[in-house]
Amino acid sequence: MENSQELCSTEGDGDGRKAVPSTSYTAASCGAAYRLFGRQDSVHNCLGGGRAADILLWKRGRVSFVTIIVATVAWLVFERSGLSFLSICADVLLILVVLLFLRANYADFRNKQLQTLPELVVSEEMVHNVAASFRVKINNVLLMAHDITLGKDFRLFFKVVVCLWLLSVIGSFFSFFTLAYIGSILSITLPALYSKYEETVDRCCGRIHRQFSKHYKIVDDGVFNRLPRNVPKDKDS
Protein backbone atom coordinates (compact mmCIF):
# COMPACT_ATOMS: atom_id res chain seq x y z
CA MET A 1 0.00 0.00 0.00
CA GLU A 2 2.83 2.40 0.84
CA ASN A 3 4.57 1.58 -2.45
CA SER A 4 1.41 2.34 -4.42
CA GLN A 5 1.04 5.67 -2.64
CA GLU A 6 4.67 6.55 -3.40
CA LEU A 7 4.17 5.65 -7.06
CA CYS A 8 1.06 7.82 -7.20
CA SER A 9 2.91 10.76 -5.64
CA THR A 10 5.89 10.50 -8.00
CA GLU A 11 4.02 9.61 -11.19
CA GLY A 12 4.18 12.20 -13.98
CA ASP A 13 7.07 14.40 -15.02
CA GLY A 14 8.75 14.17 -11.61
CA ASP A 15 7.76 17.58 -10.19
CA GLY A 16 4.60 16.29 -8.41
CA ARG A 17 2.15 18.25 -10.55
CA LYS A 18 0.29 15.06 -11.60
CA ALA A 19 0.15 13.52 -8.17
CA VAL A 20 -3.58 14.09 -7.65
CA PRO A 21 -4.78 12.47 -10.93
CA SER A 22 -2.56 9.43 -10.45
CA THR A 23 -3.74 9.04 -6.85
CA SER A 24 -7.38 9.09 -7.92
CA TYR A 25 -6.66 6.59 -10.66
CA THR A 26 -4.96 4.24 -8.25
CA ALA A 27 -7.80 4.57 -5.77
CA ALA A 28 -10.33 3.84 -8.48
CA SER A 29 -8.42 0.80 -9.68
CA CYS A 30 -7.95 -0.46 -6.13
CA GLY A 31 -11.59 0.20 -5.27
CA ALA A 32 -12.72 -1.69 -8.36
CA ALA A 33 -12.24 -4.99 -6.50
CA TYR A 34 -15.72 -6.40 -6.03
CA ARG A 35 -16.80 -7.94 -2.75
CA LEU A 36 -19.97 -9.92 -2.38
CA PHE A 37 -22.81 -7.86 -0.86
CA GLY A 38 -20.39 -4.91 -0.65
CA ARG A 39 -18.96 -6.08 2.65
CA GLN A 40 -16.05 -4.19 4.19
CA ASP A 41 -15.12 -6.66 6.93
CA SER A 42 -14.20 -10.32 7.23
CA VAL A 43 -16.83 -13.00 6.75
CA HIS A 44 -16.67 -13.96 10.42
CA ASN A 45 -17.36 -10.39 11.57
CA CYS A 46 -20.14 -9.94 9.01
CA LEU A 47 -21.89 -12.97 10.50
CA GLY A 48 -21.75 -11.48 13.98
CA GLY A 49 -18.38 -12.73 15.17
CA GLY A 50 -19.87 -14.93 17.92
CA ARG A 51 -20.72 -18.59 18.39
CA ALA A 52 -23.27 -18.49 15.58
CA ALA A 53 -20.56 -17.30 13.17
CA ASP A 54 -18.28 -20.11 14.37
CA ILE A 55 -21.02 -22.66 13.68
CA LEU A 56 -21.83 -21.25 10.23
CA LEU A 57 -18.13 -21.22 9.27
CA TRP A 58 -17.57 -24.73 10.66
CA LYS A 59 -15.07 -23.60 13.28
CA ARG A 60 -17.11 -25.77 15.62
CA GLY A 61 -17.37 -28.76 13.34
CA ARG A 62 -19.26 -31.03 15.71
CA VAL A 63 -21.95 -28.45 16.45
CA SER A 64 -22.32 -27.68 12.74
CA PHE A 65 -22.65 -31.36 11.91
CA VAL A 66 -25.20 -31.89 14.68
CA THR A 67 -27.16 -28.90 13.37
CA ILE A 68 -27.38 -30.50 9.92
CA ILE A 69 -28.48 -33.82 11.46
CA VAL A 70 -31.17 -32.11 13.57
CA ALA A 71 -32.43 -30.13 10.57
CA THR A 72 -32.59 -33.31 8.47
CA VAL A 73 -34.47 -35.25 11.14
CA ALA A 74 -36.88 -32.36 11.66
CA TRP A 75 -37.53 -32.15 7.93
CA LEU A 76 -38.19 -35.90 7.73
CA VAL A 77 -40.57 -35.70 10.69
CA PHE A 78 -42.52 -32.71 9.39
CA GLU A 79 -42.50 -33.59 5.70
CA ARG A 80 -42.65 -37.39 5.58
CA SER A 81 -44.69 -38.27 8.66
CA GLY A 82 -47.94 -36.91 7.26
CA LEU A 83 -48.77 -35.18 10.55
CA SER A 84 -49.61 -31.52 10.81
CA PHE A 85 -47.28 -28.98 12.34
CA LEU A 86 -49.58 -28.40 15.32
CA SER A 87 -49.85 -32.12 16.07
CA ILE A 88 -46.07 -32.62 16.02
CA CYS A 89 -45.45 -29.62 18.27
CA ALA A 90 -48.12 -30.80 20.72
CA ASP A 91 -46.65 -34.34 20.79
CA VAL A 92 -43.13 -33.05 21.37
CA LEU A 93 -44.26 -30.77 24.20
CA LEU A 94 -46.32 -33.61 25.70
CA ILE A 95 -43.32 -35.96 25.75
CA LEU A 96 -41.12 -33.22 27.21
CA VAL A 97 -43.59 -32.42 30.01
CA VAL A 98 -44.02 -36.12 30.88
CA LEU A 99 -40.25 -36.68 31.01
CA LEU A 100 -39.72 -33.66 33.24
CA PHE A 101 -42.53 -34.77 35.54
CA LEU A 102 -41.12 -38.29 35.84
CA ARG A 103 -37.62 -36.91 36.42
CA ALA A 104 -38.81 -34.66 39.22
CA ASN A 105 -40.73 -37.48 40.96
CA TYR A 106 -37.81 -39.89 40.56
CA ALA A 107 -35.46 -37.38 42.15
CA ASP A 108 -37.94 -36.85 45.00
CA PHE A 109 -38.20 -40.62 45.49
CA ARG A 110 -34.40 -40.94 45.66
CA ASN A 111 -34.12 -37.88 47.92
CA LYS A 112 -32.01 -36.05 45.35
CA GLN A 113 -32.08 -32.35 44.76
CA LEU A 114 -32.85 -31.26 41.22
CA GLN A 115 -30.80 -28.61 39.55
CA THR A 116 -32.65 -25.36 39.17
CA LEU A 117 -33.60 -24.38 35.67
CA PRO A 118 -31.59 -21.48 34.24
CA GLU A 119 -33.39 -18.17 34.17
CA LEU A 120 -33.71 -16.15 31.00
CA VAL A 121 -32.62 -12.64 31.88
CA VAL A 122 -33.40 -9.96 29.29
CA SER A 123 -32.38 -6.42 30.06
CA GLU A 124 -34.79 -3.54 29.54
CA GLU A 125 -32.29 -1.84 27.25
CA MET A 126 -32.17 -4.88 24.98
CA VAL A 127 -35.96 -4.96 24.77
CA HIS A 128 -36.09 -1.27 23.86
CA ASN A 129 -33.38 -1.70 21.21
CA VAL A 130 -35.14 -4.66 19.62
CA ALA A 131 -38.48 -2.86 19.68
CA ALA A 132 -36.97 0.28 18.14
CA SER A 133 -35.25 -1.69 15.39
CA PHE A 134 -38.43 -3.64 14.67
CA ARG A 135 -40.45 -0.42 14.56
CA VAL A 136 -38.06 1.15 12.03
CA LYS A 137 -38.23 -1.90 9.77
CA ILE A 138 -42.03 -2.03 9.94
CA ASN A 139 -42.26 1.67 9.08
CA ASN A 140 -39.92 1.19 6.11
CA VAL A 141 -42.04 -1.70 4.82
CA LEU A 142 -45.23 0.33 5.22
CA LEU A 143 -43.63 3.29 3.43
CA MET A 144 -42.60 1.03 0.55
CA ALA A 145 -46.12 -0.40 0.38
CA HIS A 146 -47.54 3.13 0.38
CA ASP A 147 -45.30 4.17 -2.52
CA ILE A 148 -46.19 1.03 -4.47
CA THR A 149 -49.95 1.40 -4.04
CA LEU A 150 -49.83 5.04 -5.11
CA GLY A 151 -47.62 4.27 -8.09
CA LYS A 152 -44.88 6.68 -7.02
CA ASP A 153 -41.96 4.36 -7.72
CA PHE A 154 -42.30 2.06 -10.72
CA ARG A 155 -38.85 0.52 -10.18
CA LEU A 156 -39.76 -0.60 -6.69
CA PHE A 157 -43.09 -1.89 -7.98
CA PHE A 158 -41.32 -3.88 -10.70
CA LYS A 159 -38.84 -5.39 -8.22
CA VAL A 160 -41.60 -6.39 -5.78
CA VAL A 161 -43.66 -7.97 -8.56
CA VAL A 162 -40.69 -9.98 -9.81
CA CYS A 163 -39.75 -11.16 -6.31
CA LEU A 164 -43.31 -12.20 -5.49
CA TRP A 165 -43.63 -13.99 -8.81
CA LEU A 166 -40.38 -15.89 -8.18
CA LEU A 167 -41.59 -16.86 -4.69
CA SER A 168 -44.85 -18.08 -6.20
CA VAL A 169 -43.01 -20.20 -8.76
CA ILE A 170 -40.66 -21.65 -6.16
CA GLY A 171 -43.53 -22.32 -3.77
CA SER A 172 -45.34 -24.32 -6.43
CA PHE A 173 -42.48 -26.84 -6.51
CA PHE A 174 -41.56 -27.04 -2.81
CA SER A 175 -43.46 -27.01 0.44
CA PHE A 176 -42.74 -24.56 3.26
CA PHE A 177 -40.84 -27.14 5.34
CA THR A 178 -38.75 -28.17 2.36
CA LEU A 179 -37.84 -24.55 1.66
CA ALA A 180 -36.98 -24.04 5.33
CA TYR A 181 -34.80 -27.16 5.27
CA ILE A 182 -33.02 -26.07 2.08
CA GLY A 183 -32.46 -22.63 3.57
CA SER A 184 -31.02 -24.15 6.75
CA ILE A 185 -28.62 -26.37 4.83
CA LEU A 186 -27.52 -23.54 2.56
CA SER A 187 -27.03 -21.16 5.49
CA ILE A 188 -24.68 -23.59 7.20
CA THR A 189 -22.71 -24.64 4.12
CA LEU A 190 -22.46 -21.62 1.80
CA PRO A 191 -20.73 -19.26 4.29
CA ALA A 192 -18.02 -21.85 4.95
CA LEU A 193 -17.46 -22.48 1.25
CA TYR A 194 -17.40 -18.76 0.54
CA SER A 195 -14.88 -18.16 3.31
CA LYS A 196 -12.65 -20.87 1.84
CA TYR A 197 -12.87 -19.71 -1.79
CA GLU A 198 -13.45 -16.03 -1.10
CA GLU A 199 -11.20 -14.53 -3.77
CA THR A 200 -12.44 -16.80 -6.55
CA VAL A 201 -16.11 -16.20 -5.70
CA ASP A 202 -15.62 -12.43 -5.47
CA ARG A 203 -13.86 -12.38 -8.83
CA CYS A 204 -16.60 -14.36 -10.58
CA CYS A 205 -19.40 -12.42 -8.90
CA GLY A 206 -17.68 -9.17 -9.86
CA ARG A 207 -17.74 -10.14 -13.53
CA ILE A 208 -21.40 -11.13 -13.31
CA HIS A 209 -22.24 -7.91 -11.46
CA ARG A 210 -20.56 -5.76 -14.12
CA GLN A 211 -22.38 -7.51 -16.94
CA PHE A 212 -25.71 -7.28 -15.12
CA SER A 213 -25.16 -3.60 -14.33
CA LYS A 214 -24.40 -2.91 -17.98
CA HIS A 215 -27.60 -4.57 -19.19
CA TYR A 216 -29.67 -3.03 -16.40
CA LYS A 217 -28.42 0.43 -17.35
CA ILE A 218 -29.56 -0.16 -20.91
CA VAL A 219 -33.03 -1.23 -19.76
CA ASP A 220 -33.16 1.60 -17.24
CA ASP A 221 -32.29 4.25 -19.79
CA GLY A 222 -34.56 2.81 -22.46
CA VAL A 223 -37.64 1.85 -20.45
CA PHE A 224 -37.77 2.88 -16.81
CA ASN A 225 -36.68 6.50 -17.22
CA ARG A 226 -39.46 7.07 -19.75
CA LEU A 227 -42.17 5.94 -17.35
CA PRO A 228 -43.87 8.45 -15.04
CA ARG A 229 -42.66 8.28 -11.45
CA ASN A 230 -45.52 10.12 -9.77
CA VAL A 231 -49.26 10.01 -10.15
CA PRO A 232 -50.38 13.19 -11.91
CA LYS A 233 -52.23 15.48 -9.57
CA ASP A 234 -55.71 16.61 -10.47
CA LYS A 235 -55.83 20.24 -11.44
CA ASP A 236 -58.04 22.47 -9.38
CA SER A 237 -61.13 23.38 -11.33
PyMOL commands that set and color helices and strands:
alter all, ss='L'
color gray80, all
select helices_A, chain A and resi 2-10+19-31+36-38+43-46+51-56+61-80+85-109+124-149+154-173+176-196+198-222+224-226
alter helices_A, ss='H'
color red, helices_A
deselect
rebuild
show_as cartoon
